[in-house]
Amino acid sequence: MNPRTLVFPFIFCFLTLWTLFPGSARGDDVLSQIALANGYYAKSQYQEAANIYQGLIDRGKKNGYLFYNLGNTYLRLGKTGPSILNYIRAKRFLPRDESLDTNLSYAILKTQDQLEPPSTSGLSSLFFWVNNFTKTEQLVFFEIINLFFWVVLGIWIVRRTGFWNLTRKTMMAFLFISVLSVGVKIVLESESTTGVILAKTIEVKSASGAENVTLFELHEGSVVSIIDHKNDWYQIELNDGKRGWAQKEFIGI
């Protein structure tokens, strides 16, 4: 027997056991922490709840509802900047959640500048359905379409009827659209970064450096696009086209 054939079952068993035991322990711990935080929130102990939600996120637990809960908690604490930042983070995981959209709009109305998230690009408008699905959902859809395409292709090779030829072409079209959608989603997520002002007031400069001319001011909760960075500064852009440089420490992304 080839020694390598003994390695794969061992690796499989090891990974399975590792997943079942340590993973379950970690999952139980996360669920208990979320339950504890929800309890604090229900009792209006918002800072205690925020500390737990933030702690879980700092540990790498990226979840739309976790960001959403933290946004709600910060909003109760009157911290509009962190609230809006976490609502925007939640939208990457929950793009179709109407309650999230409502809370985000409400939080923005409470800010001084009332700056909306960056408007969609031409590419985003052309592939409008991409905004309604997460990248993970689109990858799953691609995998399903890809599987069906190869099944249909195999049947068509055996039975070259008009029906299976039409089905093959239809699946090929869906496969092309799904690949294109994944590519567009990746481009849209990488071409620009959304930032939120966390300080009460910041000065936006003409160039990176505190000694440069102040072009305008922004206030906590303002939503901007980050288009460049240099040392400790971000170049930001507003929806109306205004640009300038702001210190990184005052902007959450």
N, C-alpha and C positions, 0 to 999 in steps of 0.2 A: 504493500500500500504506500502511495506517495505521502511523505511526511506532511506535505502542505495541506492534504485533505483533513488532517487532524487539527490543524491550526484554526481553520475557519469555524468549526463547531465550538471550539474553546472561546474564540473571540465573541461569537454570538451569545453564548451562555453568560460570559462575563458582562457584556453590554446589557443583556436582559436583566440580570440580577442587579446591576448598578442602577438601572432605570427604575426597577420596582421598589427597591428599598431606600436608597438615599433620595431618589427623586420624590417618592411618596412622602418622606419625612419633610423635605423642603416644601412640597405642596401643602401639607397640613399646616406647617408653620406660617406660610403666606396667608392661607385662608383664615387662620386664627387671628393674625394681625389685622387683616381687613375687617373681620367681624368686630374686633376691639375698636378699630378706628371708626367704624360705622356707629358703634355704641356711643363713643364720645361725641360724634356729630349729632346723634339724636338727642343727647343731653346738653347740646349747645356748648360743649367744650371743644371749640373749633381748633384752637392751637394744638391741643393734644392730638386731635384727629389728623391735622396737617402734618405734624411731626412723623406720625406713623406712615401716612401715605407717601411722604417725601422720602422717608427712610427706605421703603420698599423700592421706590424708583431708583434711588441711589445704589441699591443692591442689584440693579439691572433688570427689575421686573417692569417690562414695557407692555402696558396694557391700556387700551383706550378708556375703559371704565375707571381705571385707577387714576389716569390723568384727569378725567372728567370729574371724579369725586374730589380730587385735590383742587381743581378749579373752583368747584362749588364752595369748598371750605375757605379758600382764600377770598372769595367774593363775600362770604359772611364776615370775614375778618376785616373787610374794607381794603384789602390789598388788590387793587384792580389790575396792576401790572402782572404779578404772578398768576392771577386768575385767568386773564386773557391768554397768557403764554401757555398755560396748561390746557385751556380749551382748544387752542390751535394745535397743540401736540396731539390731543385726543382725536381731532378731526382726521388725522392720517390713518387712524385705526377705525374710526366710526364716521365715514364720509356721508352716511345717509341718516344720521340721527337728528331728528327734528328738534328734540329738546336741547341738544347740544348747540344747534344753530341759534335757537331762541335765547339761550343763556349767554352765548357769545355776543349776540347783538345787544342784549341788555347791558352786559358789562362794558361794551364799547360806548354806549350812550352815557355811562357814568363818568367817562373820561373827559378831560378838558378839550382835547383836540378832536376827539371822535373820528379817528382815522381808521377806516375799514381795512381788512386784509388786502394785500395786493390783488389787483384785478387779473383775471385770467388772460393768458397770452393767446395769440392767434392759433397756435398749435393746439392749445387746450380747448379753444372754441371749436376747432375743426373736428377734433376727436372728443366731443362733448361727453360721451359716455364714460370716458376714462376717469373723470372726476368723481364718479359715483361708486367706484370700486377701489379697494386697496390693491397694492401691488401683489400681495399674497393671494388675494381672491383671483386676480387675473392670471397669475401663474398656475393656480389650480385649474382654472377654466382651460388654459392652454394644454395642460397635461391631459385633461379629459378629452378635449377635441383631438389631440394628437393620437390618443389611444383609439378612439373611434375611427379616425382616418385610416390607420393601419389595418384595423379589422375590416373596414369596408374595402380597402384596397386588396386585401387578401381574398375576400369573397369575389370581388370583380375579376381578379386574375383567373379564378376557377370558373365563374359563371359570368361571361361577358354579355349580359343582357342590357337593354336600354335603361331599365330601372337602376341597376347597380352602377352603370356609367354615370347617370345623372347624380346619384347619391355620392359617388366618388368625387365628382366635380364640386358638388355643394360642400362636402366636408373639406375639400382642399381650399375653397374660398373662406370658410370659417377658420381654418387653420392659419391662413394668411392674415386674416383680420386680427386673430388673437395674438399672433407674433408681433404684428404692428402695434397693437394696443400695449403690450408689455414694454416694447421699445419706447413708445411715446411716454408711458408712465415713468420710466427710468430717466428719460431726458428731462421731463418736467420737474421731477424731484431733485435733479442735480443742477439745473440751470440757475436756480436762485434759492435763497434761504430767507425765510420769514423771521423777523426779529421783533421783539417787544421791548419798549422802554420800561425799565424797572425803577429808575430813580424818579424823584418828584419832578425835577426839571433838569434838562441837559441843554448844553449849547452845541449846536451843529456847526462845525468849522468848514472853512473853504478848502482845507487840506489837513492831513494828519499832523497833529501837534497843537498843543494848547495855546501857543503863541499866535496862531493864525486867526484870520478875521472870522467873527461869528456871523453866520448867514441867517440863522433863525433858531428858535428854541422849540423843543418838544417836551411833552409832559408824560407822566406815568400812564402806561397803557396804550400809548401810540404804537400802531403797527406799521412796520417798515419792511422794505426789501433790502437785503444785504447783498451788494453786488461786487464788493472787493474788500480786501483787508490788507493792512500794513502795520506790522509790529502790534501795538496795543490799540489799534484803531480799526473801525469798520467804515467803509463807504456805504452810505445808505441812500435809498431812493423812496420817495413818496408816490402815491398814486397819481398826483398831479404833475409828476416829472421833476420835482425839486430834488436836488442831490446835495450831499455834504458828507462830512466825516465826523464820527462820534466815537467816544472811548468805549472799548469792548466791555469794560466792567459794568457799564450801565445798561447793557442790552442782553436780553435773554433770547436764546435761539432754540 
